[in-house]
Amino acid sequence: MIDSQVDIKTRDGEITTFITHPERGGPFPVIIFYMDAPAIREELRDMARRLGTSGYYVMLPNLYYRAGVMELGPINLDPESPERKRMVALMNAINIPLVMEDTEALLGYAEGDTAANTRIVGTVGYCMSGRYAINAATHFADRVRAAASIYGTQLATAQAVRRDRHLRAAADHREGARSHQENRQRSRDLSRHPPRLCLPQAPGLRPRCRGAALGAAARALPAQPLVTLA
């Protein structure tokens, strides 16, 4: 395996990124591995290496680069602890538009590396980054072939739910209007061409029809028992 750490230029600075991939056999499909809230640490680098050993070019970017933070160290689980509050503040300082800008820069860098095949991209996001992995699949749909959210958070926000309800209500209204128009058209069609009920007769006799006058099509029916609506 080949491991490296590079600083990739973005609109807001340089995003430090750990990259790992096999030594031979490339170019390799790209996997962007978005970190979870506790930031970059050796545990995540090891996970990136495990993905890479399966034949991938794995990029693990430091999403907290805008705050000048690389590693946070051990995190106290107490919600009121300073370490925990700092982590939450960093997590809330990034969002989907910012991370999608970073993703574009990451893919741009990978395009210039002969070890990477950017025509086939996968995204993986843990916890806070699950939504980033999923959104990358929509923002870069021509390249991202698979996305995985591992116990992702904020996949559906209150704002998104309200927007979804509004869109569904509008769609239901359009569907109702369309159904009303279709029903009116059926009523007009039935008034112009009322249905004919054709009752079966004894074998060898043509069906006897009630309703509208028997037309040429009905007279051409086969001489066998038949029930049909024309």
C-alpha positions in Angstrom: 0.0 0.0 0.0 1.1 3.6 -0.7 0.1 6.1 1.9 0.4 9.9 1.5 -0.9 13.1 3.0 -1.4 16.1 0.7 -2.9 19.6 1.0 -5.5 20.2 -1.7 -6.4 23.7 -2.6 -10.0 24.7 -2.1 -11.9 28.0 -2.3 -11.4 28.5 1.5 -7.8 27.3 1.9 -6.2 23.9 1.7 -7.8 20.7 2.9 -5.4 18.2 4.3 -6.2 14.7 2.9 -4.9 11.3 3.7 -4.7 9.1 0.6 -4.0 5.4 0.4 -4.1 2.9 -2.5 -2.4 -0.3 -3.7 1.1 -0.1 -5.2 0.2 -1.9 -8.5 -2.8 -2.6 -10.6 -4.2 0.9 -11.0 -5.8 3.2 -11.8 -8.2 2.5 -9.0 -11.8 3.6 -8.4 -11.9 6.5 -6.0 -13.5 6.3 -2.6 -14.0 9.5 -0.6 -14.2 8.6 3.0 -15.8 11.4 5.0 -14.8 11.5 8.7 -17.1 11.5 11.7 -17.3 14.2 14.3 -14.3 13.3 16.4 -12.0 14.3 13.5 -9.1 12.7 11.8 -7.3 10.0 13.9 -5.3 6.8 13.3 -8.4 4.7 13.6 -9.9 6.4 10.5 -6.6 6.0 8.6 -6.6 2.3 9.3 -10.2 2.1 8.1 -9.2 3.9 4.9 -6.3 1.4 4.4 -8.7 -1.5 4.8 -10.8 -0.1 2.0 -7.8 0.5 -0.1 -6.6 -3.1 0.1 -9.7 -4.1 -1.8 -8.4 -2.1 -4.8 -9.5 1.5 -4.2 -7.9 4.9 -4.2 -9.2 6.2 -0.8 -9.2 9.8 0.2 -9.8 10.8 3.8 -10.2 14.6 4.0 -10.0 16.7 7.1 -13.3 18.5 7.1 -12.3 20.9 9.9 -9.5 22.5 8.0 -11.4 25.9 7.9 -11.1 26.1 11.7 -7.4 25.1 11.6 -8.1 21.8 13.4 -6.7 18.4 12.4 -7.1 16.1 15.4 -9.1 16.5 18.6 -7.7 13.7 20.7 -9.8 11.8 23.2 -13.4 13.1 23.5 -15.2 13.2 26.9 -18.6 11.7 26.5 -20.1 14.2 28.9 -22.2 16.7 26.8 -21.1 19.5 29.1 -17.4 18.8 28.8 -15.3 21.4 27.0 -14.0 18.8 24.5 -17.5 17.7 23.6 -18.7 21.2 23.2 -15.8 22.0 20.9 -16.5 19.0 18.8 -20.1 19.9 18.4 -19.2 23.5 17.4 -16.8 22.3 14.8 -19.4 19.8 13.5 -22.0 22.6 13.2 -19.6 24.9 11.4 -19.7 22.8 8.2 -22.6 22.0 6.0 -23.6 20.3 2.8 -22.7 23.2 0.4 -19.2 23.6 2.0 -18.5 19.9 1.9 -19.7 19.6 -1.7 -17.2 22.3 -2.6 -14.5 20.3 -0.9 -15.6 17.2 -2.7 -15.2 19.0 -6.1 -11.7 19.9 -5.1 -10.9 16.4 -4.0 -12.1 14.9 -7.3 -10.2 17.6 -9.2 -7.0 16.5 -7.4 -7.7 12.8 -8.1 -8.2 13.5 -11.8 -4.5 14.6 -11.9 -3.3 11.4 -10.2 -2.6 8.5 -12.6 -3.3 6.0 -9.7 -7.0 7.2 -9.6 -9.9 6.4 -11.8 -12.4 9.3 -11.2 -14.9 7.8 -13.7 -15.9 5.4 -10.9 -16.3 7.0 -7.5 -17.8 5.8 -4.2 -18.5 7.8 -1.1 -18.6 6.7 2.5 -19.8 8.8 5.4 -19.8 8.0 9.1 -22.2 9.6 11.6 -22.2 13.3 10.9 -20.9 12.7 7.4 -23.6 10.2 6.3 -25.5 13.0 4.7 -22.4 14.2 2.9 -21.9 10.8 1.3 -25.5 10.7 0.1 -25.5 14.3 -1.2 -22.2 13.7 -3.1 -24.1 11.0 -5.0 -26.6 13.6 -6.2 -24.2 16.5 -6.8 -21.7 14.3 -8.8 -24.2 11.8 -10.2 -22.2 11.3 -13.4 -19.3 9.8 -11.3 -20.5 8.6 -8.0 -21.7 5.0 -8.5 -22.3 4.1 -4.9 -22.8 5.9 -1.6 -22.9 4.5 2.0 -24.1 6.3 5.1 -23.0 4.5 8.2 -25.4 5.4 11.1 -25.7 8.8 9.4 -27.3 11.8 11.2 -29.5 14.6 9.9 -30.4 12.6 6.8 -33.9 14.2 7.2 -34.1 17.7 8.8 -37.3 19.4 9.9 -36.9 21.9 7.0 -36.6 19.0 4.5 -39.6 17.3 6.0 -41.7 20.5 5.7 -40.5 20.9 2.1 -41.4 17.3 1.3 -44.9 17.7 2.7 -45.4 20.8 0.6 -44.1 19.0 -2.5 -46.4 16.0 -1.8 -49.4 18.3 -1.3 -48.7 20.0 -4.6 -48.3 16.7 -6.3 -51.6 15.4 -4.8 -53.4 18.6 -6.0 -52.1 18.1 -9.5 -53.0 14.4 -9.5 -56.5 15.3 -8.3 -57.0 17.8 -11.0 -55.7 15.4 -13.6 -58.0 12.6 -12.4 -61.0 15.1 -12.5 -60.2 15.9 -16.1 -59.9 12.3 -17.0 -63.2 11.4 -15.3 -64.9 14.2 -17.2 -63.4 13.0 -20.5 -64.7 9.4 -19.7 -68.2 10.7 -19.1 -68.2 12.6 -22.4 -66.9 9.5 -24.2 -69.6 7.3 -22.6 -72.3 9.8 -23.6 -71.2 9.7 -27.2 -70.4 6.0 -27.4 -72.6 4.2 -24.8 -71.4 0.6 -23.9 -73.1 -2.4 -25.6 -73.8 -5.5 -23.5 -73.6 -8.6 -25.7 -75.2 -11.7 -24.3 -74.3 -15.2 -25.3 -76.7 -17.3 -27.4 -76.8 -21.0 -28.3 -73.8 -22.4 -30.1 -73.7 -21.3 -33.7 -75.7 -18.1 -33.1 -74.3 -14.6 -32.9 -74.5 -12.7 -29.7 -77.6 -10.6 -28.9 -76.6 -7.0 -28.0 -78.5 -4.4 -26.0 -77.8 -0.7 -25.9 -76.6 1.1 -29.0 -77.5 -0.1 -32.4 -75.4 -3.1 -33.5 -72.7 -1.8 -35.8 -70.5 -3.5 -38.4 -67.9 -4.4 -35.7 -70.5 -6.2 -33.6 -72.0 -8.1 -36.6 -68.5 -9.4 -37.4 -68.2 -11.2 -34.1 -67.5 -14.9 -34.3 -70.4 -17.3 -34.1 -69.7 -18.6 -30.6 -70.9 -17.8 -27.0 -69.4 -14.4 -26.0 -69.8 -11.8 -23.3 -68.2 -8.5 -24.1 -68.4 -4.7 -23.5 -67.9 -2.8 -26.7 
